[in-house]
Amino acid sequence: MRRTKLDSGGTITFLLAFGADRQKCQLATTFSTQKQAFSYLQKNRREFERIARARLASGELQDGIVVLSML
């Protein structure tokens, strides 16, 4: 995962790297600060990457974005 930012509404946007390609992903959180949300994402990084890759492989995209929610 690279480049992470907190959007309005507690959504973290990040890029999932696979080879030379990148896929935009969004994680909806209930955290109010970027620091809290980013810490949560980093602690659960492997699981979110696994879920995002599975959704990408099955074509589960919303407007070209892999959408995730908190575990």
HTML snippet that shows the backbone in 3Dmol.js (N, CA, C, O; Angstrom):
<script src="https://3Dmol.org/build/3Dmol-min.js"></script>
<div id="view" style="width:600px;height:400px;position:relative"></div>
<script>
const pdb = `
ATOM      1  N   MET A   1       0.844  -1.175   0.000  1.00  0.00           N
ATOM      2  CA  MET A   1       0.000   0.000   0.000  1.00  0.00           C
ATOM      3  C   MET A   1       0.885   1.232   0.000  1.00  0.00           C
ATOM      4  O   MET A   1       1.946   1.260   0.624  1.00  0.00           O
ATOM      5  N   ARG A   2       0.440   2.215  -0.691  1.00  0.00           N
ATOM      6  CA  ARG A   2       1.175   3.464  -0.741  1.00  0.00           C
ATOM      7  C   ARG A   2       0.200   4.619  -0.776  1.00  0.00           C
ATOM      8  O   ARG A   2      -0.994   4.430  -1.004  1.00  0.00           O
ATOM      9  N   ARG A   3       0.701   5.791  -0.555  1.00  0.00           N
ATOM     10  CA  ARG A   3      -0.080   7.022  -0.603  1.00  0.00           C
ATOM     11  C   ARG A   3      -1.445   6.893   0.041  1.00  0.00           C
ATOM     12  O   ARG A   3      -2.396   6.394  -0.560  1.00  0.00           O
ATOM     13  N   THR A   4      -1.516   7.346   1.259  1.00  0.00           N
ATOM     14  CA  THR A   4      -2.757   7.260   2.004  1.00  0.00           C
ATOM     15  C   THR A   4      -3.203   8.665   2.395  1.00  0.00           C
ATOM     16  O   THR A   4      -2.378   9.502   2.760  1.00  0.00           O
ATOM     17  N   LYS A   5      -4.490   8.921   2.319  1.00  0.00           N
ATOM     18  CA  LYS A   5      -5.022  10.212   2.772  1.00  0.00           C
ATOM     19  C   LYS A   5      -6.406  10.007   3.358  1.00  0.00           C
ATOM     20  O   LYS A   5      -7.092   9.042   3.022  1.00  0.00           O
ATOM     21  N   LEU A   6      -6.813  10.906   4.227  1.00  0.00           N
ATOM     22  CA  LEU A   6      -8.131  10.844   4.841  1.00  0.00           C
ATOM     23  C   LEU A   6      -9.042  11.809   4.105  1.00  0.00           C
ATOM     24  O   LEU A   6      -8.781  13.011   4.064  1.00  0.00           O
ATOM     25  N   ASP A   7     -10.109  11.283   3.525  1.00  0.00           N
ATOM     26  CA  ASP A   7     -11.103  12.099   2.844  1.00  0.00           C
ATOM     27  C   ASP A   7     -12.196  12.485   3.835  1.00  0.00           C
ATOM     28  O   ASP A   7     -12.196  12.028   4.978  1.00  0.00           O
ATOM     29  N   SER A   8     -13.102  13.307   3.402  1.00  0.00           N
ATOM     30  CA  SER A   8     -14.219  13.680   4.264  1.00  0.00           C
ATOM     31  C   SER A   8     -15.072  12.459   4.577  1.00  0.00           C
ATOM     32  O   SER A   8     -15.150  11.531   3.772  1.00  0.00           O
ATOM     33  N   GLY A   9     -15.701  12.456   5.728  1.00  0.00           N
ATOM     34  CA  GLY A   9     -16.557  11.347   6.100  1.00  0.00           C
ATOM     35  C   GLY A   9     -15.807  10.150   6.645  1.00  0.00           C
ATOM     36  O   GLY A   9     -16.374   9.060   6.717  1.00  0.00           O
ATOM     37  N   GLY A  10     -14.536  10.315   7.036  1.00  0.00           N
ATOM     38  CA  GLY A  10     -13.789   9.220   7.618  1.00  0.00           C
ATOM     39  C   GLY A  10     -13.397   8.135   6.631  1.00  0.00           C
ATOM     40  O   GLY A  10     -13.384   6.954   6.978  1.00  0.00           O
ATOM     41  N   THR A  11     -13.077   8.526   5.401  1.00  0.00           N
ATOM     42  CA  THR A  11     -12.672   7.558   4.385  1.00  0.00           C
ATOM     43  C   THR A  11     -11.196   7.737   4.082  1.00  0.00           C
ATOM     44  O   THR A  11     -10.742   8.847   3.802  1.00  0.00           O
ATOM     45  N   ILE A  12     -10.448   6.643   4.139  1.00  0.00           N
ATOM     46  CA  ILE A  12      -9.033   6.663   3.784  1.00  0.00           C
ATOM     47  C   ILE A  12      -8.917   6.149   2.353  1.00  0.00           C
ATOM     48  O   ILE A  12      -9.462   5.097   2.019  1.00  0.00           O
ATOM     49  N   THR A  13      -8.216   6.883   1.524  1.00  0.00           N
ATOM     50  CA  THR A  13      -7.954   6.456   0.164  1.00  0.00           C
ATOM     51  C   THR A  13      -6.501   6.027   0.081  1.00  0.00           C
ATOM     52  O   THR A  13      -5.612   6.735   0.553  1.00  0.00           O
ATOM     53  N   PHE A  14      -6.256   4.852  -0.526  1.00  0.00           N
ATOM     54  CA  PHE A  14      -4.890   4.373  -0.684  1.00  0.00           C
ATOM     55  C   PHE A  14      -4.774   3.606  -1.987  1.00  0.00           C
ATOM     56  O   PHE A  14      -5.775   3.198  -2.575  1.00  0.00           O
ATOM     57  N   LEU A  15      -3.557   3.419  -2.424  1.00  0.00           N
ATOM     58  CA  LEU A  15      -3.294   2.674  -3.650  1.00  0.00           C
ATOM     59  C   LEU A  15      -2.738   1.308  -3.290  1.00  0.00           C
ATOM     60  O   LEU A  15      -1.806   1.196  -2.494  1.00  0.00           O
ATOM     61  N   LEU A  16      -3.303   0.292  -3.868  1.00  0.00           N
ATOM     62  CA  LEU A  16      -2.846  -1.075  -3.687  1.00  0.00           C
ATOM     63  C   LEU A  16      -1.923  -1.387  -4.859  1.00  0.00           C
ATOM     64  O   LEU A  16      -2.326  -1.294  -6.018  1.00  0.00           O
ATOM     65  N   ALA A  17      -0.693  -1.754  -4.551  1.00  0.00           N
ATOM     66  CA  ALA A  17       0.293  -2.059  -5.591  1.00  0.00           C
ATOM     67  C   ALA A  17       0.289  -3.546  -5.883  1.00  0.00           C
ATOM     68  O   ALA A  17       0.299  -4.375  -4.973  1.00  0.00           O
ATOM     69  N   PHE A  18       0.275  -3.872  -7.168  1.00  0.00           N
ATOM     70  CA  PHE A  18       0.455  -5.250  -7.597  1.00  0.00           C
ATOM     71  C   PHE A  18       1.221  -5.197  -8.905  1.00  0.00           C
ATOM     72  O   PHE A  18       0.684  -4.820  -9.947  1.00  0.00           O
ATOM     73  N   GLY A  19       2.496  -5.586  -8.829  1.00  0.00           N
ATOM     74  CA  GLY A  19       3.377  -5.436  -9.978  1.00  0.00           C
ATOM     75  C   GLY A  19       3.574  -3.964 -10.278  1.00  0.00           C
ATOM     76  O   GLY A  19       3.782  -3.157  -9.372  1.00  0.00           O
ATOM     77  N   ALA A  20       3.508  -3.618 -11.554  1.00  0.00           N
ATOM     78  CA  ALA A  20       3.664  -2.221 -11.969  1.00  0.00           C
ATOM     79  C   ALA A  20       2.344  -1.459 -11.912  1.00  0.00           C
ATOM     80  O   ALA A  20       2.321  -0.247 -12.126  1.00  0.00           O
ATOM     81  N   ASP A  21       1.249  -2.153 -11.627  1.00  0.00           N
ATOM     82  CA  ASP A  21      -0.075  -1.528 -11.597  1.00  0.00           C
ATOM     83  C   ASP A  21      -0.439  -1.052 -10.202  1.00  0.00           C
ATOM     84  O   ASP A  21       0.111  -1.522  -9.206  1.00  0.00           O
ATOM     85  N   ARG A  22      -1.366  -0.121 -10.145  1.00  0.00           N
ATOM     86  CA  ARG A  22      -1.893   0.408  -8.887  1.00  0.00           C
ATOM     87  C   ARG A  22      -3.413   0.417  -8.970  1.00  0.00           C
ATOM     88  O   ARG A  22      -3.980   0.707 -10.024  1.00  0.00           O
ATOM     89  N   GLN A  23      -4.074   0.096  -7.856  1.00  0.00           N
ATOM     90  CA  GLN A  23      -5.534   0.116  -7.796  1.00  0.00           C
ATOM     91  C   GLN A  23      -5.953   1.025  -6.656  1.00  0.00           C
ATOM     92  O   GLN A  23      -5.477   0.877  -5.530  1.00  0.00           O
ATOM     93  N   LYS A  24      -6.839   1.960  -6.943  1.00  0.00           N
ATOM     94  CA  LYS A  24      -7.346   2.868  -5.917  1.00  0.00           C
ATOM     95  C   LYS A  24      -8.324   2.120  -5.019  1.00  0.00           C
ATOM     96  O   LYS A  24      -9.217   1.422  -5.500  1.00  0.00           O
ATOM     97  N   CYS A  25      -8.144   2.275  -3.715  1.00  0.00           N
ATOM     98  CA  CYS A  25      -9.008   1.641  -2.719  1.00  0.00           C
ATOM     99  C   CYS A  25      -9.458   2.698  -1.723  1.00  0.00           C
ATOM    100  O   CYS A  25      -8.750   3.676  -1.482  1.00  0.00           O
ATOM    101  N   GLN A  26     -10.635   2.499  -1.148  1.00  0.00           N
ATOM    102  CA  GLN A  26     -11.143   3.381  -0.103  1.00  0.00           C
ATOM    103  C   GLN A  26     -11.599   2.542   1.067  1.00  0.00           C
ATOM    104  O   GLN A  26     -12.279   1.528   0.903  1.00  0.00           O
ATOM    105  N   LEU A  27     -11.211   2.983   2.255  1.00  0.00           N
ATOM    106  CA  LEU A  27     -11.596   2.323   3.492  1.00  0.00           C
ATOM    107  C   LEU A  27     -12.430   3.291   4.317  1.00  0.00           C
ATOM    108  O   LEU A  27     -11.937   4.337   4.739  1.00  0.00           O
ATOM    109  N   ALA A  28     -13.686   2.946   4.547  1.00  0.00           N
ATOM    110  CA  ALA A  28     -14.573   3.774   5.373  1.00  0.00           C
ATOM    111  C   ALA A  28     -14.289   3.469   6.841  1.00  0.00           C
ATOM    112  O   ALA A  28     -14.305   2.307   7.247  1.00  0.00           O
ATOM    113  N   THR A  29     -14.031   4.495   7.633  1.00  0.00           N
ATOM    114  CA  THR A  29     -13.753   4.321   9.057  1.00  0.00           C
ATOM    115  C   THR A  29     -14.664   5.225   9.884  1.00  0.00           C
ATOM    116  O   THR A  29     -15.324   6.123   9.362  1.00  0.00           O
ATOM    117  N   THR A  30     -14.677   4.964  11.174  1.00  0.00           N
ATOM    118  CA  THR A  30     -15.433   5.808  12.099  1.00  0.00           C
ATOM    119  C   THR A  30     -14.517   6.782  12.829  1.00  0.00           C
ATOM    120  O   THR A  30     -14.969   7.514  13.710  1.00  0.00           O
ATOM    121  N   PHE A  31     -13.241   6.799  12.473  1.00  0.00           N
ATOM    122  CA  PHE A  31     -12.288   7.682  13.146  1.00  0.00           C
ATOM    123  C   PHE A  31     -12.425   9.108  12.652  1.00  0.00           C
ATOM    124  O   PHE A  31     -12.757   9.343  11.490  1.00  0.00           O
ATOM    125  N   SER A  32     -12.170  10.059  13.538  1.00  0.00           N
ATOM    126  CA  SER A  32     -12.321  11.466  13.170  1.00  0.00           C
ATOM    127  C   SER A  32     -10.999  12.111  12.767  1.00  0.00           C
ATOM    128  O   SER A  32     -10.997  13.188  12.172  1.00  0.00           O
ATOM    129  N   THR A  33      -9.873  11.467  13.083  1.00  0.00           N
ATOM    130  CA  THR A  33      -8.584  12.056  12.718  1.00  0.00           C
ATOM    131  C   THR A  33      -7.827  11.141  11.771  1.00  0.00           C
ATOM    132  O   THR A  33      -7.994   9.922  11.776  1.00  0.00           O
ATOM    133  N   GLN A  34      -7.000  11.763  10.969  1.00  0.00           N
ATOM    134  CA  GLN A  34      -6.180  11.018  10.023  1.00  0.00           C
ATOM    135  C   GLN A  34      -5.216  10.089  10.762  1.00  0.00           C
ATOM    136  O   GLN A  34      -4.978   8.965  10.320  1.00  0.00           O
ATOM    137  N   LYS A  35      -4.671  10.542  11.863  1.00  0.00           N
ATOM    138  CA  LYS A  35      -3.722   9.733  12.626  1.00  0.00           C
ATOM    139  C   LYS A  35      -4.364   8.439  13.125  1.00  0.00           C
ATOM    140  O   LYS A  35      -3.764   7.370  13.011  1.00  0.00           O
ATOM    141  N   GLN A  36      -5.561   8.523  13.667  1.00  0.00           N
ATOM    142  CA  GLN A  36      -6.262   7.333  14.156  1.00  0.00           C
ATOM    143  C   GLN A  36      -6.588   6.376  13.019  1.00  0.00           C
ATOM    144  O   GLN A  36      -6.367   5.170  13.130  1.00  0.00           O
ATOM    145  N   ALA A  37      -7.113   6.915  11.931  1.00  0.00           N
ATOM    146  CA  ALA A  37      -7.500   6.082  10.797  1.00  0.00           C
ATOM    147  C   ALA A  37      -6.284   5.423  10.159  1.00  0.00           C
ATOM    148  O   ALA A  37      -6.330   4.240   9.820  1.00  0.00           O
ATOM    149  N   PHE A  38      -5.203   6.167   9.992  1.00  0.00           N
ATOM    150  CA  PHE A  38      -4.001   5.620   9.394  1.00  0.00           C
ATOM    151  C   PHE A  38      -3.399   4.531  10.284  1.00  0.00           C
ATOM    152  O   PHE A  38      -2.936   3.507   9.781  1.00  0.00           O
ATOM    153  N   SER A  39      -3.403   4.743  11.590  1.00  0.00           N
ATOM    154  CA  SER A  39      -2.896   3.733  12.525  1.00  0.00           C
ATOM    155  C   SER A  39      -3.705   2.441  12.411  1.00  0.00           C
ATOM    156  O   SER A  39      -3.136   1.349  12.401  1.00  0.00           O
ATOM    157  N   TYR A  40      -5.021   2.563  12.325  1.00  0.00           N
ATOM    158  CA  TYR A  40      -5.897   1.400  12.177  1.00  0.00           C
ATOM    159  C   TYR A  40      -5.595   0.672  10.867  1.00  0.00           C
ATOM    160  O   TYR A  40      -5.499  -0.555  10.840  1.00  0.00           O
ATOM    161  N   LEU A  41      -5.449   1.429   9.792  1.00  0.00           N
ATOM    162  CA  LEU A  41      -5.143   0.834   8.497  1.00  0.00           C
ATOM    163  C   LEU A  41      -3.812   0.092   8.548  1.00  0.00           C
ATOM    164  O   LEU A  41      -3.706  -1.027   8.044  1.00  0.00           O
ATOM    165  N   GLN A  42      -2.807   0.697   9.146  1.00  0.00           N
ATOM    166  CA  GLN A  42      -1.488   0.059   9.215  1.00  0.00           C
ATOM    167  C   GLN A  42      -1.519  -1.221  10.063  1.00  0.00           C
ATOM    168  O   GLN A  42      -0.870  -2.207   9.713  1.00  0.00           O
ATOM    169  N   LYS A  43      -2.251  -1.214  11.153  1.00  0.00           N
ATOM    170  CA  LYS A  43      -2.343  -2.397  12.020  1.00  0.00           C
ATOM    171  C   LYS A  43      -3.017  -3.569  11.313  1.00  0.00           C
ATOM    172  O   LYS A  43      -2.707  -4.728  11.585  1.00  0.00           O
ATOM    173  N   ASN A  44      -3.930  -3.262  10.412  1.00  0.00           N
ATOM    174  CA  ASN A  44      -4.696  -4.293   9.705  1.00  0.00           C
ATOM    175  C   ASN A  44      -4.348  -4.373   8.225  1.00  0.00           C
ATOM    176  O   ASN A  44      -5.123  -4.898   7.426  1.00  0.00           O
ATOM    177  N   ARG A  45      -3.190  -3.856   7.865  1.00  0.00           N
ATOM    178  CA  ARG A  45      -2.780  -3.729   6.477  1.00  0.00           C
ATOM    179  C   ARG A  45      -2.868  -5.031   5.686  1.00  0.00           C
ATOM    180  O   ARG A  45      -3.427  -5.045   4.589  1.00  0.00           O
ATOM    181  N   ARG A  46      -2.341  -6.097   6.210  1.00  0.00           N
ATOM    182  CA  ARG A  46      -2.334  -7.368   5.473  1.00  0.00           C
ATOM    183  C   ARG A  46      -3.744  -7.869   5.178  1.00  0.00           C
ATOM    184  O   ARG A  46      -4.020  -8.356   4.082  1.00  0.00           O
ATOM    185  N   GLU A  47      -4.622  -7.748   6.149  1.00  0.00           N
ATOM    186  CA  GLU A  47      -6.003  -8.206   5.950  1.00  0.00           C
ATOM    187  C   GLU A  47      -6.718  -7.344   4.904  1.00  0.00           C
ATOM    188  O   GLU A  47      -7.431  -7.871   4.050  1.00  0.00           O
ATOM    189  N   PHE A  48      -6.531  -6.017   4.969  1.00  0.00           N
ATOM    190  CA  PHE A  48      -7.159  -5.146   3.979  1.00  0.00           C
ATOM    191  C   PHE A  48      -6.599  -5.389   2.583  1.00  0.00           C
ATOM    192  O   PHE A  48      -7.344  -5.343   1.603  1.00  0.00           O
ATOM    193  N   GLU A  49      -5.302  -5.644   2.480  1.00  0.00           N
ATOM    194  CA  GLU A  49      -4.718  -5.966   1.177  1.00  0.00           C
ATOM    195  C   GLU A  49      -5.311  -7.261   0.635  1.00  0.00           C
ATOM    196  O   GLU A  49      -5.624  -7.347  -0.553  1.00  0.00           O
ATOM    197  N   ARG A  50      -5.466  -8.255   1.482  1.00  0.00           N
ATOM    198  CA  ARG A  50      -6.035  -9.546   1.066  1.00  0.00           C
ATOM    199  C   ARG A  50      -7.461  -9.365   0.558  1.00  0.00           C
ATOM    200  O   ARG A  50      -7.826  -9.881  -0.498  1.00  0.00           O
ATOM    201  N   ILE A  51      -8.258  -8.627   1.323  1.00  0.00           N
ATOM    202  CA  ILE A  51      -9.653  -8.388   0.939  1.00  0.00           C
ATOM    203  C   ILE A  51      -9.726  -7.579  -0.357  1.00  0.00           C
ATOM    204  O   ILE A  51     -10.515  -7.894  -1.247  1.00  0.00           O
ATOM    205  N   ALA A  52      -8.904  -6.543  -0.458  1.00  0.00           N
ATOM    206  CA  ALA A  52      -8.909  -5.696  -1.653  1.00  0.00           C
ATOM    207  C   ALA A  52      -8.513  -6.494  -2.891  1.00  0.00           C
ATOM    208  O   ALA A  52      -9.127  -6.341  -3.947  1.00  0.00           O
ATOM    209  N   ARG A  53      -7.502  -7.337  -2.772  1.00  0.00           N
ATOM    210  CA  ARG A  53      -7.080  -8.157  -3.916  1.00  0.00           C
ATOM    211  C   ARG A  53      -8.180  -9.130  -4.331  1.00  0.00           C
ATOM    212  O   ARG A  53      -8.406  -9.346  -5.522  1.00  0.00           O
ATOM    213  N   ALA A  54      -8.860  -9.714  -3.350  1.00  0.00           N
ATOM    214  CA  ALA A  54      -9.951 -10.650  -3.656  1.00  0.00           C
ATOM    215  C   ALA A  54     -11.105  -9.926  -4.356  1.00  0.00           C
ATOM    216  O   ALA A  54     -11.677 -10.447  -5.314  1.00  0.00           O
ATOM    217  N   ARG A  55     -11.443  -8.734  -3.878  1.00  0.00           N
ATOM    218  CA  ARG A  55     -12.531  -7.968  -4.510  1.00  0.00           C
ATOM    219  C   ARG A  55     -12.147  -7.519  -5.912  1.00  0.00           C
ATOM    220  O   ARG A  55     -12.978  -7.519  -6.820  1.00  0.00           O
ATOM    221  N   LEU A  56     -10.898  -7.140  -6.083  1.00  0.00           N
ATOM    222  CA  LEU A  56     -10.424  -6.743  -7.405  1.00  0.00           C
ATOM    223  C   LEU A  56     -10.492  -7.925  -8.361  1.00  0.00           C
ATOM    224  O   LEU A  56     -10.942  -7.778  -9.497  1.00  0.00           O
ATOM    225  N   ALA A  57     -10.053  -9.091  -7.913  1.00  0.00           N
ATOM    226  CA  ALA A  57     -10.063 -10.291  -8.751  1.00  0.00           C
ATOM    227  C   ALA A  57     -11.477 -10.698  -9.152  1.00  0.00           C
ATOM    228  O   ALA A  57     -11.687 -11.213 -10.250  1.00  0.00           O
ATOM    229  N   SER A  58     -12.444 -10.470  -8.269  1.00  0.00           N
ATOM    230  CA  SER A  58     -13.821 -10.847  -8.580  1.00  0.00           C
ATOM    231  C   SER A  58     -14.603  -9.717  -9.263  1.00  0.00           C
ATOM    232  O   SER A  58     -15.778  -9.877  -9.595  1.00  0.00           O
ATOM    233  N   GLY A  59     -13.940  -8.577  -9.466  1.00  0.00           N
ATOM    234  CA  GLY A  59     -14.580  -7.468 -10.166  1.00  0.00           C
ATOM    235  C   GLY A  59     -15.502  -6.633  -9.307  1.00  0.00           C
ATOM    236  O   GLY A  59     -16.320  -5.878  -9.834  1.00  0.00           O
ATOM    237  N   GLU A  60     -15.388  -6.751  -7.987  1.00  0.00           N
ATOM    238  CA  GLU A  60     -16.235  -5.980  -7.070  1.00  0.00           C
ATOM    239  C   GLU A  60     -15.694  -4.566  -6.920  1.00  0.00           C
ATOM    240  O   GLU A  60     -15.022  -4.248  -5.940  1.00  0.00           O
ATOM    241  N   LEU A  61     -15.994  -3.725  -7.897  1.00  0.00           N
ATOM    242  CA  LEU A  61     -15.545  -2.335  -7.891  1.00  0.00           C
ATOM    243  C   LEU A  61     -16.748  -1.412  -7.923  1.00  0.00           C
ATOM    244  O   LEU A  61     -17.786  -1.741  -8.497  1.00  0.00           O
ATOM    245  N   GLN A  62     -16.597  -0.261  -7.305  1.00  0.00           N
ATOM    246  CA  GLN A  62     -17.631   0.778  -7.374  1.00  0.00           C
ATOM    247  C   GLN A  62     -16.987   1.988  -8.023  1.00  0.00           C
ATOM    248  O   GLN A  62     -16.121   2.633  -7.432  1.00  0.00           O
ATOM    249  N   ASP A  63     -17.407   2.291  -9.229  1.00  0.00           N
ATOM    250  CA  ASP A  63     -16.823   3.390 -10.004  1.00  0.00           C
ATOM    251  C   ASP A  63     -15.315   3.217 -10.155  1.00  0.00           C
ATOM    252  O   ASP A  63     -14.573   4.199 -10.117  1.00  0.00           O
ATOM    253  N   GLY A  64     -14.854   1.970 -10.328  1.00  0.00           N
ATOM    254  CA  GLY A  64     -13.444   1.681 -10.531  1.00  0.00           C
ATOM    255  C   GLY A  64     -12.605   1.657  -9.264  1.00  0.00           C
ATOM    256  O   GLY A  64     -11.377   1.608  -9.337  1.00  0.00           O
ATOM    257  N   ILE A  65     -13.250   1.691  -8.105  1.00  0.00           N
ATOM    258  CA  ILE A  65     -12.556   1.731  -6.815  1.00  0.00           C
ATOM    259  C   ILE A  65     -12.958   0.527  -5.982  1.00  0.00           C
ATOM    260  O   ILE A  65     -14.127   0.140  -5.948  1.00  0.00           O
ATOM    261  N   VAL A  66     -11.971  -0.063  -5.308  1.00  0.00           N
ATOM    262  CA  VAL A  66     -12.264  -1.128  -4.355  1.00  0.00           C
ATOM    263  C   VAL A  66     -12.690  -0.455  -3.058  1.00  0.00           C
ATOM    264  O   VAL A  66     -11.918   0.297  -2.463  1.00  0.00           O
ATOM    265  N   VAL A  67     -13.913  -0.723  -2.619  1.00  0.00           N
ATOM    266  CA  VAL A  67     -14.460  -0.102  -1.416  1.00  0.00           C
ATOM    267  C   VAL A  67     -14.443  -1.099  -0.269  1.00  0.00           C
ATOM    268  O   VAL A  67     -14.956  -2.213  -0.380  1.00  0.00           O
ATOM    269  N   LEU A  68     -13.835  -0.670   0.847  1.00  0.00           N
ATOM    270  CA  LEU A  68     -13.703  -1.510   2.033  1.00  0.00           C
ATOM    271  C   LEU A  68     -14.323  -0.805   3.231  1.00  0.00           C
ATOM    272  O   LEU A  68     -14.525   0.409   3.214  1.00  0.00           O
ATOM    273  N   SER A  69     -14.622  -1.579   4.273  1.00  0.00           N
ATOM    274  CA  SER A  69     -15.092  -0.985   5.522  1.00  0.00           C
ATOM    275  C   SER A  69     -14.307  -1.611   6.666  1.00  0.00           C
ATOM    276  O   SER A  69     -13.589  -2.594   6.486  1.00  0.00           O
ATOM    277  N   MET A  70     -14.459  -1.027   7.835  1.00  0.00           N
ATOM    278  CA  MET A  70     -13.701  -1.485   8.996  1.00  0.00           C
ATOM    279  C   MET A  70     -14.022  -2.947   9.303  1.00  0.00           C
ATOM    280  O   MET A  70     -15.130  -3.423   9.054  1.00  0.00           O
ATOM    281  N   LEU A  71     -13.032  -3.644   9.846  1.00  0.00           N
ATOM    282  CA  LEU A  71     -13.207  -5.045  10.227  1.00  0.00           C
ATOM    283  C   LEU A  71     -14.004  -5.145  11.500  1.00  0.00           C
ATOM    284  O   LEU A  71     -14.258  -6.248  11.984  1.00  0.00           O
TER     285      LEU A  71
END
`;
const viewer = $3Dmol.createViewer("view");
viewer.addModel(pdb, "pdb");
viewer.setStyle({}, {cartoon: {color: "spectrum"}});
viewer.zoomTo();
viewer.render();
</script>
